[in-house]
Structures are given as structure tokens and as C-alpha cells.
């Protein structure tokens, strides 16, 4: 046997998506058939991945892995599968599974003011835990190993992350209407949980948005983020209408508010950014090493908001863009494969350019860039030695994936979340043969269904907040 690291777990005979590289900055000036026009997905056939201590220790041709190395290791057969980096849901509100399909076919203001925010008054910490259990189960089964969460009672969600074996980038939501207590609770959560669950939990400050959190409170948020060495996760420029409203009311865009209050400087994940305009680039580019946008296209289409995240403009400016779902109360699913497909198709339609945002580029957004968006560049988002062993195995043998002409295209345009068969986080199997190994969600589903009448009761006439951006 050679002297390479001894693996505890070995995935054999898979096609391995080791890494992605971005589309070149001058993409719009390249021919569509240029080899690097849409990014590069490095796919290696008949390869093996060795894992030890929760980390990838080698990636080799399967033929080079002998029986002696397999002896004593857990061997996972990857025949007919592609191994991809565990998917990352950059922005969601996981516990809103409790409100899935509860407020449909309405405009955004109605969705908030007449449905969701009145129902959220009824929530208990127990509801949040049950909703998070359901969400984490759904995500793991769909190959989503990490999620960027922004919600209330975040301690409950953190416990679910810890127990399930998933990975979370977690932020406690707060409004200025809560007073100083809201900010302090957010900072307290971030400090207590950062690095917990063996490093699977990282945290951020979680102010809701510039229209619900005052500039003074955003400055306090930036101070906490700086003190703790963490980022901020905040809804900003969610739609073109919000930017227009901010300019009319204050004379500045929401992105400039983040700049002026110090949020950009300390690092930020901007949820949505569909209202970002070209003038905002002067602020974003200045801090491009610590600023990212989470794109959730399905929600923008569903609410007919006449604007989506300007991915092409951000790409050309060198700004990181990650893929998210938003909460299941608006997006309905927590399926990043679905979100990646929506992103690819929406961008082609938006620019009337079938050559823009290729499948390889979409894979880069969903892996490498999504990892960078949550502050995990060089640790997640690739299957390379030294990276954490967060891996999803996708079965490519279904009739909807065959015959196989272009694997990258199949992973974006043909794949279903049900094709995910096995999932590992930190080298531990959390889904095996389409079944969860760490969670039993049947009791949570039953209890949440019993809670539906009380959760939907809005006769109290209260809201947790008013939506008037």
C-alpha cells in the first residue's frame, strides 16, 4: 500500500465534480463556443473520493484504489452516480415550512401584511423547531447540506442543525420595533453558537431589512459584526420598487444605506438584491471580497415583481452571487437544484441571450460561489483534498437523464431532487439510499398539521411588523 492518507470512507466508481471555475469577466465579448465562455465544471469519470476526519484526503481514479485501502473503510458504490459538492441554500427561512402553500396568488404587500406576518404572531418556539426539522429533512434529501437561515427563535433551529448533522449559516432576525433587545438577542445568539456542532454552525447578524431596521441600529449591527468577526445577513433591494421607494423617500438606495452604516465593510450576504442598480456597484465593488448576493428567482417570478437579481451586471463587476430559495412560505420548496434551473432559464430570458449563463456557469454559482457567499470559500463548494467532505451523490441512470450527452446540462436542466441517493456532511452519511439517517420527521409533520388551524387564525388582527418598504 502507498503512503497516502488512510481513508475512513471511500466513494468509488463515481463521476466526480471536483471543482468549478467562473465564467471569464469578459464573457459577453466571447463567442458562445469559447471553451471558457461559461465557466468550467471539472468532471472526472470513474474516480474515487477518500475521506478521513470529516475531510476529503484524496481524489483518485478508482483503478488506483486497491483492496488494501478499502479494507476497514466504509465503501460507497458510486456506479452510475455523479458526486457533487453538497449544495448550499444561501438564503431561506427554514421554519416557514409551517406556512408552505398558505398564501398564494397575491402580491408581496398582501402576502406579508394579510397573511404571513399575522400568522407569525401565532408561532411558538416549538413550532419553529418542528418547521426546521421538516425543512432540514427536505434539504438533506435534496442534496442541500448547508443553508443560510434568517428567522426567529434561531436557538431552536440551531438545535435541529446540531442533531441532524446538517451545516448551517444562521442569523437571528430582528426589527428596530423590538428596541435594543432585538439587536442584543441577535448578537447573543451569534456569539453563543458560532463554531458550534463541531464547526458545522457559523453565524451572522440578522437585521431584517433597511426599511424595518433604522440606520442607527444598522450601525450597531456593524459594530457587533466587527467585534465578533462575522458577517451580516440582511434583505436589501428585494425588488426594483424598494429601490425606487428608498430613492424617493431618502435620496439613497438601500445598498448605499448598507455602505453608509458600515454593513458592507464588515461583510454582508444580501438577500435578493433584485433592485440593485448600476450606481450601487461603486459601493459593492469596494468591498467585493466580503460582499455577496443571494439570488432566489422563483420567488420574484411568483410575486410578479418585475425584476430579478441582476446576475450579469454583478458577474461583470466581480461580485459573488449565490443561489437560494427564500423561505418555503414563498418559494414552496427548498430545492436548490430547482432554483439553479430557474436561475439559468430566467437569465437567458431576461437578456434574450441563449448563450448566457450556461449550465457550467450555473454549477459554479451553486457550488463555489455559494460557498464564498456564506464565508466558506476554500472549505466548501468543491470536492478537493482539504475541503470538508460535504457530498451529494446523484443517480444519473433515470430515463429523464439519459442518454447522456452533456452531464453539466443534465445536472442543471434535467435532474430531479429525487435523484439524490446519498448525502454526506463532514464525512458522515446523513442520507443513505434516499432515506434520512439522523431525522424522523413523521412526528413533526403530524404535529404541525394539528397546529394548522391555530397557525392560520388571524382574527387577533395583529402583525409582527408592517410591510411598507
N, C-alpha and C positions, 0 to 999 in steps of 0.2 A: 504493500500500500504506500502511496506517496505521502508527502509531508503536509498536504493542505489540511485546513481546519476540519476537524471531525464534525459531521452534521448530525443533529438530533432528529431532524425531519428532512426528507428529501422528496421533492416533486419530480417525477421522471416522465420523459417522453411527451412533454408539452411543447407547444409553440409559446415562447416567452417574449412578452413585450417588455424589454429591458428598460427602455427609456424613450423619451421623445425630445425633439429639438424644435424650436419655434420656427414659424414661417419667417423668412427674411424681412427685415424692416422695409425694404423697397419692393415688397411683394406686388403692389399694384402696377409696378413698371416691368414685371417679369412676365414672360409667356406662361400660360397655364400649364404647359408641359415641362417647364423648367424643373429639374429634379428636386429643388429646394423651395419651390414656389409656395407650397402649402405646408411646410414643415416635414419632418421625418419621424416616422414611428419605427423604431428598431425592433424588428420581429425575428426571432431566431427559432427555426424549426428543430424538433427532436432534441430539445435541451432539458437540462435538469437544474433545479434550484436547491442548494443546500442551506439549511437554516440551523442556527445554534444560538442560544441565549436571546431569542426573540429577534435576531438579526440575520440578514442574508449574508452568508460567508463565502459563497461562490455560485457562479452560473457557468455551466459547462455543457458540452454536447453529452447527451445521455450515454453514448457509447464509451465515454471516458470514465464513467462512474461504475466501479467494479462491485462485485458481490460483497467483498470485504467491507466496503464503505457502507453498503446498505444494511449489513448485519448489525442489529441492535438499534437501527434508526427506524422511525415511522416512515414508511414509504407510501406516497400518494401517487396513484397512477393518473397521469395527465393525458393519456392517449385520447385523441380527438378533442382536446381542450386547448384553449389559449389561456395562459396565465398572465393576468394584467395587474398593475398596482391597484391595491384596494382603492375604490372610488371615494371621493371626498365631496360631501354635500356642504358647500361653503356657507350657505345661509338657509336656515329654517327656523321654525318654532315647533319643535318636535311634539310637544304635548297637545298641540292643536289637532291631533288625530281625533280628539273628542268632538271636534266641530266639523269633521270631514263631511262634505255634501250638505251642510246645514244652511248655507246662504249662497244660493246660486242665481245666475242670470240677473244680477244687479250691478249698478255702478259702484265704484270704490267707496264714495262717501256713504252710500246706503249700506254697503257691506259692513263698514266699520260702525256707523252710528246706530243703525237699526237692528243689527244682527250680532256681530261678533263682540263688540265692546259691552253691550248689555248682557250677553250671555257670560262673558268672562267675569262679571260681578259674582256669578254663582259658583265659580271654581273654588275647590278646596285643595290643599296640598296633596291630599290623597288622589284627587282627580288628575293632578299634574303627573304624579308618579305612574298612575295607570296609563295615561296617554303616552308618556315617554316609553313605557315598556312596549306598547303596541308599535310605536314609531321605530324604536331601535330594532325590534324584530323584523319589521318590514325592510328597513335599510340593510341589515346584515344579509337577509335572504336575497337582496338585490345587488350584493357585492359592494355596498357602501360601508366602509369600515370606519370612517371618520365623519363627524358632522359638526358644523359651526352653528351652535344653538343660541338663541336670543329670546329669553322668556322669563316668566315669573317663577317664584319658588324653585330657583335653579338648584338648590340643595337636593331636592327630590330627583331631579334629572341626573345630577352628578352621581347619586347613589345607583341609579339604573345603569349608567355608563360603567361604573365600577363593577357591578355584579354581572353585567352581560359580557364583559370582555371587549366591548367596543372602545373607540377612541373619540374623545370629544374636545372641541374648542368652544368653551362655554362662557356665556356672558349673562349676568342678571339684568333684566330690563328695568329701567326706571324713568319716571317723568318728573319734571320740575314741580308738578302739582303735589308730589309726595313730600316736598321740602327736603331739608338736609338729610333726612332719614333714608331717602331713596338712594342718594349717591353713596352714603356711608355703607348701606347694605350691599350695594354693588361692589364696592371696594373690599369690604369684609369677605364676601364670597370669593372674589378673585384671589385674595391673599391666602385664604384657607385651603383652597382646592388646587391652586396652580402646582403642577407636578405630581398630583395625587394619582392613585391607581397605577403605581409603578411607572409614572410618566405618561400614562395614556390620557390624562386630563391636563389640558392647558387652558388658561382663562384669559378673558379680556374684560375691559369695562364695557357696559352696555346701555348707554343713554339711548332712548328710543329714536329721536329724530330732532333736527334743529327747530322744527315747528312745535315740538312738545317739551323741549328742554332749552332753558334760557342760555344765553351766551355766558353768563356768569357761572352757570352750572357746567357748561361745557369746558370752561377754563379750569374748574375744579376737577373735572374728569381727566383732563390732560395732565394735571398735577399728580393725580393718583396713578395714572398710567406710567408716567415718568418714574415715580417713586418705586413702583412695583416691577418696572421693566417689562410691561405688557402692552398690547395694542388695545385699540378701541374698536368695537363692532357697532355700527350705527346705520340706520336707514337715512339715506341722503339723496336728494334729487330723484325721488322714486318715479317721477313722471315729468314730462315737459310742463304740465300745468303747475307743479310745485315750484319749478324754477321761475316760471313767469310770475307766479304769485309773490315769491320772495323778492324778485327784482322790483315789482310794483310797490310792494309794501316797505322794503328795506333798502332797495338800491343795490343789493349784492345777491349773488347766487348762494344756494346752500353750501356749495363746495367752498366758496370764499369764506363763509362763516366758519367752516372747519379749519381753514387756514388761519383766520384771524384769532381763533380761540386756542390755537396750539394743538389741535387734534391731529392734523396732518403730520406735524413734526414728530410726535411721539409714536406714530404708526397707526394705520386705520384700515379696516375692512369696511368698505362702503357697500351697503346692501342696495342693489338695483342700479342706481346711477343712470336711469333711463332719461333723466332730464339734464345730464351733463352736456354742456355746450363747449364750443371750441375755446372760448375765453377761459374756461376752467382749467385748461391744460397748463397754463402758466403756473398754477398752484400745484397741480398734481405732478407735473414733471419734476418740479423742485425736490419732491420727496418720493420719487419713483421707486426707490429701494425699499420703501416701507409702506407703500400705498397700494391697495388692490380693490377691484370692483367685483362683486358677486352678481352674476347675471342669471335671471330667472324668467326666461322668455315666455313660458307657457302662461304665467300669471298676467303678463302685460297684454297678451292676446285675449285672454279670458275676460279681462276687465275693459277691453277696447280703449286703452288709454292713449292710443295714437303716438306711441313712442316706445322703443326698446333700448336696451343698453347699447351705446354707440361703440360696438366692439372694434370695428375697423378703425375708427378715429383713435381709440385708445391703443390699439395694436401699433399703429404707425407712430404713436408718441412714446412707445415703450412702456406702457402701463400694464401691469399684470391683471388678467381677467380670469376669475374662477367661475365654476358652474355651481348653481344652487337650485333648490326647488321652491324656496319660500315655504311657509307653513302648509300642512296638508288641508287646512281650512280653506285655502285659496287655490293651491296647486292640485289638491286632491290625492296626489301620490307623493312618495318620497324617493322616486325612481330617477337616479342620475343618468342612467342610460337613456331614458325618455327625454330628460332635459337636454342632454347633449345633442340628441336628434333634433329637437325643437330649435336649439341654438343654430345648428348648421343650416337648417332649412330656412329659418327666419332671416338669417343674414344674407343668404343668396337672394331671397325675395326682396329684402329691403334695398339692396344695391343693384337689383336687376342684373346680377352677375353670377352665373352658374359656376365660374371658376374660383370664386372667392370662398374662403373658409372650407377648405377641403376636409375630408374625413380625417386625414392625418393631423391636420391643424386642430380639429375638434378634440381628438385624443390628447393632444398637447395641453389644451385648455382644461380638460377634465382630470389630468394627472399632474404633470409638472407644475403648471401654473396654479392649479387649485391648491397644491401643497404650499407653494410660495405665498398664496393669498392668506393662508392661516398661520404664516410664520414657520412653516415646516420644510422649507427648501433644503435639499441635501439630506433629508431624513425620511421623507415620504414622497410618493409620486413617481418612483422608479423601482425596478427590480434589479438592483446592482449591489455588489458587496458593500457593506457598511450601512445600508439602508435598513429600516425596520421591516420586518417580514409581515407586511400587510398585503395580502394577496387574494385575488378572486380568480377562481377557475371557471371559465365559461365554456360550455359544451357547444361545439360548432357543428355537430352532426345532425341537427334537426333539419327537416325538409325546407324550412324557411331560410336556412343559412347556406344551402347547397344548390348548385355546385359552387365551389369556392374559387372565384376569380380574383378577388381583392379583399384580403382579410380586414384591412383597416376600414374599408367601406362597410363590410358586413358588421363590424363592431359598432358602427355608428348608425347605419341605416336599416339593418335587418334584425339585429339582436333583440331579444326579449329578456326582461329581468328574470324570467323563469328559467333561462338558460344557465344561470349561475348555479353551480352544483356544490362547490366547496369554497369556504372562505376562511382565511387565517388572519388573526390580528396579533401582532407581536409573536408570531410563530405558533400560536395556539389555534386549534381548529374550533371555530365558533359556528360554522355551518358545515355539515357533512352529508353528502348525498341529498341535498335540498332540505335538510332538517336542522333546526337550531339545536345546539348542544348545551347552551347556557341559559336559555329562557323557555318558560312555559307560559304562553300568553293567553291560553284559553280562559283562565280565571279573570284576567284583566278585561278581556273582551266581554265576558258575561257581566261583570260588574259595571263597566261603562255603559252597556246597553240598558241596564237597570236605572242608571243615572240620567238617561236622556231626557225624560220629562222635566226633571228639576233643572238640568242644564239649559234647556230651551225656554224656560219660563222667564219672560222679560216683563211681566206685569208689574214689577217693582219700579219700573220707569227710570232706572239708574244706568249710568255707563261708567266704565273705568276712566274714560277720557272722552273728549270731543274731537272729532276729526274735522279740522278746519285749517289745512296747511297754508 
